[in-house]
């Protein structure tokens, strides 16, 4: 075979390969199916921010009120009371107040922006399989073979570590939820170790943000008592110098700070009480 005889064949093969490799370019109208993230198709009533990293309830108006009251009250304290207290008592007053303020805001945002422990819902295939298993179990127990639809029972008893545990079925999430889990009607989710839905933080309180919530309540209590005590101290010291009315004129924000701190103290006591009652009810139920 002459040396140049393979030239046309090579050119033909090259052109065929080139045509086949460019076939995807001939169909520019075909679009790739972009996978959607779970938070984009989340069936609950939550709002997501920062590409799904922040999860909050849909009703967040009271949460913004909480942030506003904390920032404004602390700002008034630092602007009107701390300069006088730092000179006449100790410079540690604004330092301690600043540390408490940032700790309160950090725990508040961590509680509000965290997943409280939402239990994933069953997919349609998983829900159908569960109903099928329950139907087969009932057919075997009753000696029948009817294949009609049967809704899952309200409860299910399982043995865990030698103890009989009763699980309740959620008809919304299509799952048997574990003990201490409940369905939040506001967020429309089953939450593990559900404590309560707190509008002040704009989120449910459950397994994953429980400790941050109590750190927030505890630190807020310290901050409000701290501000309230030093506001009263500020007014008393100024009253000894120039009289009570002149003290209020020199620091008009002190009265507002004292009222807001007293309000926060009442809210904290109420929150502790509600949480304690709910935990007692859950313990009695178990």
PyMOL commands that set and color helices and strands:
alter all, ss='L'
color gray80, all
select helices_A, chain A and resi 3-21+23-26+38-41+61-88+92-113+124-142+210-242+244-250+253-285
alter helices_A, ss='H'
color red, helices_A
select strands_A, chain A and resi 46-49+54-57+155-160+163-170+175-177+182-184+189-191+196-198+203-205
alter strands_A, ss='S'
color yellow, strands_A
deselect
rebuild
show_as cartoon
